[in-house]
């Protein structure tokens, strides 16, 4: 297939059984099917929202297998393969490619943050791109990395024939604009922050990988489709409804909030429990999620 990094991509959660905490592959597959049926243009597996840092290698492989069965050829399957060492990230990329991934999403190493200089990051990504059997996307998420990939490094890497795009979850409009300067017909820049989705599209972003779309797919698509049709006022109106959901449920409450919101809206998707050491929402947080979804007209009153 021709890789299309355009549109709305769902960074799916990993579902766990309440008793024992093992991965619930059947519910995961059902979620993938539901997200695609709701209009997502692609699926991202084992990303930040998928609790990838808390999964074993065998669990990652099982999720990729399940997603590959659900994602048709006209949709895109992206697999998160970031790791703290180049060697480990390459091993994950090879495994993902062997199991049918269309591309891999590689978060920058960040445990040794001060050592992640421009040259170190460039060398890391170049080697992965040189050896990966499938295209590579850069992944910038300062919330977890505690730094940002420099725009100059992105510009350098954007010329590599096997690096086809990036996801930026910073929500920083100026930083995002600096990354967009590297966009080309073969290098796409997507936002990972729903709070600036309409703004990113207006600047020329090709789409978004948005956790908020897991429970607000139609609203996220309203922003995208309105921008594509030239109806900026409708896009702004949809964005105004989307922004509070992203700010509180995604950015503040994290995976626990996202899963609670999915359970609240239903519509064929299941959030379920998070994996320790993450904790479920407390009663007050659960009420906040319910009220936000009600205000956005996505769920009935509690």
RALIN-V469375 format. One record per residue. N is the residue number from 1. PHI is phi in whole degrees, -180 to 180 (999 if undefined). OMEGA is omega in degrees with one decimal (none if undefined). NEAR is the number of other C-alpha atoms within 8 Angstrom. Layout:
# RALIN-V469375
N&PHI&OMEGA&NEAR ; N&PHI&OMEGA&NEAR
This chain:
# RALIN-V469375
1&999&172.5&4 ; 2&-82&-176.7&3 ; 3&-72&178.7&6 ; 4&-115&177.1&5 ; 5&-100&-178.7&9 ; 6&-133&174.4&8 ; 7&105&-175.5&10 ; 8&-108&-179.8&14 ; 9&-114&-178.0&13 ; 10&-97&177.8&15 ; 11&-86&-164.5&15 ; 12&-63&174.7&15 ; 13&-77&170.7&13 ; 14&-97&-178.3&11 ; 15&-92&-179.2&14 ; 16&-125&173.1&12 ; 17&-69&178.8&11 ; 18&-61&180.0&7 ; 19&-97&177.3&5 ; 20&98&174.7&5 ; 21&80&175.6&8 ; 22&-70&178.6&7 ; 23&-67&177.3&9 ; 24&-96&-174.1&10 ; 25&-66&-178.7&10 ; 26&-64&178.2&6 ; 27&-68&175.9&9 ; 28&-59&-179.9&13 ; 29&-62&178.3&11 ; 30&-64&176.8&10 ; 31&-63&179.4&12 ; 32&-58&179.3&13 ; 33&-60&-178.9&10 ; 34&-67&179.4&10 ; 35&-64&178.8&13 ; 36&-67&178.8&12 ; 37&-64&179.8&7 ; 38&-78&174.5&8 ; 39&120&177.8&9 ; 40&-62&-178.5&13 ; 41&-89&179.1&12 ; 42&-170&-175.6&13 ; 43&-128&172.9&16 ; 44&-116&-177.9&14 ; 45&-108&176.9&15 ; 46&54&170.9&17 ; 47&-101&-179.5&13 ; 48&-61&179.3&7 ; 49&-67&177.8&13 ; 50&-85&178.7&11 ; 51&55&-175.3&13 ; 52&-57&-178.1&11 ; 53&-66&-177.0&5 ; 54&-105&-176.1&6 ; 55&-104&172.2&8 ; 56&-82&178.7&6 ; 57&-64&178.2&6 ; 58&-65&177.7&6 ; 59&-65&177.2&9 ; 60&-58&-178.4&11 ; 61&-62&179.7&11 ; 62&-62&179.5&9 ; 63&-69&177.6&12 ; 64&-63&178.3&14 ; 65&-59&-178.1&10 ; 66&-65&179.9&11 ; 67&-66&-178.8&12 ; 68&-61&178.1&12 ; 69&-67&-175.2&7 ; 70&-91&-173.0&9 ; 71&-88&-178.8&14 ; 72&-74&-174.8&8 ; 73&-65&-178.9&6 ; 74&-89&174.1&5 ; 75&-115&-174.1&9 ; 76&-115&175.4&13 ; 77&-108&178.6&14 ; 78&-111&-177.3&13 ; 79&-120&175.4&15 ; 80&-73&-177.5&13 ; 81&-133&179.0&14 ; 82&-71&177.7&11 ; 83&-155&-176.1&11 ; 84&-78&175.4&10 ; 85&-114&177.3&7 ; 86&-61&-179.4&10 ; 87&-60&-178.7&6 ; 88&-66&178.6&9 ; 89&-65&176.9&14 ; 90&-64&179.1&12 ; 91&-63&177.6&8 ; 92&-66&179.1&10 ; 93&-66&178.1&12 ; 94&-63&-179.3&10 ; 95&-65&179.8&9 ; 96&-64&179.2&14 ; 97&-63&-179.3&13 ; 98&-64&-178.5&7 ; 99&-97&170.4&10 ; 100&103&177.2&9 ; 101&-62&175.3&14 ; 102&-85&179.2&12 ; 103&-162&176.3&12 ; 104&-121&-179.8&15 ; 105&-110&-169.0&15 ; 106&-118&175.8&13 ; 107&-69&-178.9&12 ; 108&-67&173.8&13 ; 109&-61&-174.7&12 ; 110&-145&179.7&10 ; 111&-61&176.0&6 ; 112&-96&-172.0&7 ; 113&-50&-178.3&10 ; 114&-61&179.7&5 ; 115&-84&-178.1&6 ; 116&-85&178.4&11 ; 117&-74&176.7&7 ; 118&-54&178.8&9 ; 119&-62&179.9&7 ; 120&-66&179.5&9 ; 121&-65&-179.4&12 ; 122&-62&-179.6&11 ; 123&-66&178.7&8 ; 124&-59&-176.5&9 ; 125&-70&178.9&10 ; 126&-63&-178.7&10 ; 127&-66&178.6&9 ; 128&-61&-179.7&12 ; 129&-66&178.3&12 ; 130&-62&-171.4&7 ; 131&-103&-178.5&7 ; 132&-70&179.0&12 ; 133&-82&178.6&7 ; 134&-128&-179.0&10 ; 135&-60&-174.6&12 ; 136&-117&170.9&15 ; 137&-115&172.1&13 ; 138&-75&-179.5&13 ; 139&-137&179.3&12 ; 140&-113&178.2&14 ; 141&-140&-175.6&12 ; 142&-58&179.1&10 ; 143&-56&-179.1&6 ; 144&-104&-178.7&5 ; 145&-78&-176.3&13 ; 146&68&168.5&9 ; 147&-161&176.6&7 ; 148&-119&173.4&8 ; 149&-66&-178.9&10 ; 150&-61&-179.8&7 ; 151&-59&179.3&9 ; 152&-66&177.5&6 ; 153&-69&176.6&11 ; 154&-61&179.8&11 ; 155&-60&178.0&11 ; 156&-66&-176.3&9 ; 157&-71&-179.2&11 ; 158&-64&178.5&13 ; 159&-89&-179.6&7 ; 160&-73&-175.2&9 ; 161&-64&-178.7&6 ; 162&-108&173.3&9 ; 163&-107&-167.3&14 ; 164&-109&179.2&12 ; 165&172&178.4&15 ; 166&-154&170.7&13 ; 167&-113&176.0&14 ; 168&-117&-178.4&14 ; 169&-104&-174.5&11 ; 170&-66&-172.6&12 ; 171&76&179.0&11 ; 172&-88&-173.4&6 ; 173&-65&-179.4&8 ; 174&-69&178.6&6 ; 175&-64&-180.0&9 ; 176&-60&178.9&13 ; 177&-62&179.3&9 ; 178&-68&175.8&9 ; 179&-71&-179.8&12 ; 180&-61&178.2&11 ; 181&-63&179.1&7 ; 182&-95&-178.3&10 ; 183&-67&-178.5&12 ; 184&-153&177.1&6 ; 185&-58&-179.2&5 ; 186&-115&177.7&7 ; 187&-135&-175.7&12 ; 188&-102&177.8&13 ; 189&-115&179.1&14 ; 190&-115&174.8&14 ; 191&-90&173.4&18 ; 192&-109&-177.1&13 ; 193&-122&-175.8&14 ; 194&-67&179.1&13 ; 195&-66&179.2&11 ; 196&-122&-174.3&11 ; 197&-58&-178.7&12 ; 198&-62&179.3&12 ; 199&-62&180.0&7 ; 200&-61&178.8&12 ; 201&-65&178.8&12 ; 202&-63&178.7&8 ; 203&-77&179.2&8 ; 204&119&176.2&7 ; 205&-59&-177.8&13 ; 206&-86&179.6&11 ; 207&163&-178.6&14 ; 208&-148&170.7&16 ; 209&-110&-164.1&14 ; 210&-120&177.7&14 ; 211&-63&-179.6&13 ; 212&-62&-178.8&14 ; 213&-70&179.4&11 ; 214&-67&177.6&13 ; 215&-125&179.0&9 ; 216&-138&-176.1&10 ; 217&-62&-176.2&13 ; 218&-61&179.8&9 ; 219&-67&176.9&11 ; 220&-63&178.2&14 ; 221&-68&175.8&10 ; 222&-60&177.4&11 ; 223&-61&-177.5&15 ; 224&-63&-175.9&14 ; 225&-67&178.2&9 ; 226&-66&177.1&12 ; 227&-67&180.0&13 ; 228&-65&-179.1&7 ; 229&-88&178.3&6 ; 230&86&-179.5&6 ; 231&-96&-174.9&9 ; 232&-64&-178.4&8 ; 233&-65&177.2&6 ; 234&-66&178.6&10 ; 235&-64&179.0&15 ; 236&-64&179.4&10 ; 237&-63&177.8&8 ; 238&-67&178.9&12 ; 239&-62&179.7&13 ; 240&-63&175.8&8 ; 241&-78&-176.6&10 ; 242&-77&-171.7&15 ; 243&-58&179.3&11 ; 244&-63&178.3&11 ; 245&-63&179.8&12 ; 246&-69&-174.9&13 ; 247&-63&-175.7&10 ; 248&-91&-171.3&9 ; 249&-74&-176.9&14 ; 250&-86&-172.3&14 ; 251&-70&-175.5&8 ; 252&-90&-175.3&7 ; 253&-89&173.2&11 ; 254&68&-174.8&10 ; 255&-60&179.3&11 ; 256&-61&178.2&13 ; 257&-68&179.6&13 ; 258&-62&-179.4&16 ; 259&-65&177.7&14 ; 260&-64&178.9&13 ; 261&-66&177.6&14 ; 262&-61&178.9&13 ; 263&-65&-177.6&11 ; 264&-72&-177.3&8 ; 265&-81&179.4&10 ; 266&67&178.2&8 ; 267&58&174.6&4 ; 268&86&178.9&7 ; 269&-115&-177.1&11 ; 270&-130&175.6&11 ; 271&-91&178.3&12 ; 272&77&-175.8&11 ; 273&-75&171.0&11 ; 274&-92&179.6&12 ; 275&-98&175.8&10 ; 276&-57&16.8&5 ; 277&-88&174.3&4 ; 278&-65&-179.2&7 ; 279&-116&174.6&8 ; 280&-70&177.5&7 ; 281&-66&171.6&11 ; 282&-84&-174.0&6 ; 283&-62&-178.6&6 ; 284&-66&178.6&7 ; 285&-66&178.1&8 ; 286&-62&177.2&11 ; 287&-65&177.9&9 ; 288&-61&179.4&8 ; 289&-61&-179.4&12 ; 290&-61&-179.2&13 ; 291&-67&178.7&10 ; 292&-65&179.0&10 ; 293&-66&177.2&14 ; 294&-66&179.7&11 ; 295&-61&179.4&7 ; 296&-86&178.8&9 ; 297&63&179.8&7 ; 298&-108&-179.4&9 ; 299&-156&178.3&10 ; 300&-72&178.2&7 ; 301&-61&179.7&6 ; 302&-66&none&5
